[in-house]
Amino acid sequence: MCAAISPQKGYALLLIDYQKDLLAEDGKLPVLQSQVDAALDAVAKTQASFLEKGLPVIRIGNEFPKTDTILNFFRNGACVEGTAGVAWDERLSVDGTAYFPKAAGDAFRNKELVEFTKQNGITDLVVAGLQAKACVTNTVKGALSHGLKVHLLEEGMMDSYDFLTDFAIRSLASMEGVDRFRV
């Protein structure tokens, strides 16, 4: 069931891995391209709404170490630190947003992100991103472990197949402290 929420003080929008290597058709590890336009549209609208209300928008991006050769091989060299592929997709604005890199599935392994949520009094996260079954799932679990409530922006979720996106959303929404949010 989708929640009818109105983002307010204590809320932040958390955007996970909207990067060139993952969204471009010729990217090194692209999601299913039929999901991209609608997801970016939903994210852009939600981001604009948050910024208009003065609420934080947090961008999370993969920046895998160059020295991680074996895993970089299996990721097809996607989102390796210092490469053009780590750049935020130009279809989404970066103005007025905070950015935190990650080199693991759970963005909350970055202690600076944890500190940012505490310093800004964030209690609720509206979450969107990719890959839904991997980084989004791991980050949602990390958020919950830090006592945050999570609202999944369904239209902003993507993965390499529709069924993986749907499965991840259903699985996450069944967790205590998580609900579904639609634009």
N, C-alpha and C positions, 0 to 999 in steps of 0.2 A: 504494500500500500504506500502511496506517495504522500508525504507530509506537505501540508500547506504552511510554509514558514515564511516569515518576513525577516530577512537578515537585519540584525540590530546590533547594538553595542555588545561586544563579546564574541561576535562572529568574525570569521575570516574565510576567504576563498583560497583554497589550496589547489594549485594547478601542477600536475605531475607530468614531466617529460614531453612537453610539446616542442620537440626539437626537430631540426631539419632531417637528421639521419633516420628519424622514426616516422615522420609525416610525409616527406616528399616521395613522390612515386618512384624516383630514382635513388631514394635514400638507401643506406646500407642495411637497414632492418625495418622496413616500412610496415605499418599497420595496414589492414584492409582498406583500400582506397575509397570504397563506397561509403565508409563511415566518416571520412575526414571532413567534408564540407559542412554537414549538419552538426557535427560535434564542435567544430571551430565556431560556427555561428552561435550555438548555445553558450559556449564559453565566453565569447566576445560580449554577448548581451549581459550575461551574469557579471562579468568583470566590470563592465561599464556601470551597472547598477551598484555594485559594491563601492567602486571609486566615487560615484556621485554621493553616496551616503557617508563617505569618509572612512569606510571599513577597509581593513588590510587585505591586500591581494598578495599571496605568497607563491612565487614560482620555484619549483624544484626541478633540477636538471641533472641528468647523468653526466658525470665527468670521470670516466674510467681511467686509471693510471696506464700510461704507456707500457710500464713494466709488467702489466697483467697480460702477458702474451697469450697464454693458453685460453683464458676466458675471452679475450678480445678476438681470438680466432673464431670461437664459437658464436660470438656476437657479430661476426662479419666485419669487425673493426668499427662498429657503430659507437658513436659518442665517446671517442677517446679524447682525453683532455688535450687541448691545444689544436684540435682539428675543427674545420668549418662545420662539421655535423653536430657539434654540441650547441651551436647557436639556436636561440629561440626562434621558432617559426615566425616569419615576418608578418603573417596574417593576424597575429595577436600582438597587441601593444605591450611594451615593457614599462611604459611611463607610469610612475607612481606605485610600482610594485617592489617587493623585496625578493631577493634571489638567494637560494641556498643550494649548493652543489651536493650531490651524493655519489657514492661509488658502490652502493649496496641497495638492495630492494627497498628497505625501510628508510625513508627520509629522516625519521626521528633518531637514527644513529648519529646524525649530525647534531651535536650538542648546541650549536648556535641556533638551530631551528627550535629546539626545546626551550632555550632561553628566550628567544623572540616571542614565543607563544605566552610564556609566563609574564614577561615585561609588558606585553600589550593586553594583558587580561583576557586572552582568548580562551573561551570555553567551548565553542562550537566551530567546527570546520565544515564548510561545504566543499566537497572533494570531487575533482574530475581529473581524468588523465588516462595514461596508457603505460604500459600494457595492463589491462584491467585484471588479468589473472595473476600478474606478477607484482610489479612495483606498486600499483594502486592497492592491491590486497595487503601487501606487506606494510605499506605506509598506514593504511587504515588500522591495522592491528597495532602498529606502533603508537598511533594517536590514542587509541583506546587504552593502551597500557599507561599513558600519561594522563588519564582521566578526562580526555576530551570527548565530546559528543561529535558524531559524524553524520552528515547529511550527504548522501551520494547524489551528485548532479548526473542523473542517468544519461541525458543526451550528450554529455561531455566525455563519456567513457568510450574507449576504443581498445581493440586487440587485433590479432592477426586473422581472426574468424569471428563472425557474428555470434556463433554459439558460445565461444569463450567469453565474449563480452557479457552476454546474457547470463551465463553460468556464474561469472564473478559477481555481477550485480545481485543476483538472487542469493548467493552464498553470503555475501557481505551484509545484505539487508536482513538476514536471519540472525545476525549477531546482536547481542544486547548492546545498546548505546549507538546503534546505527539505524538510520531510516533513509528512505528514498525521497529525493527532491527533484521536481521537474520545473523547467523554465515556464 
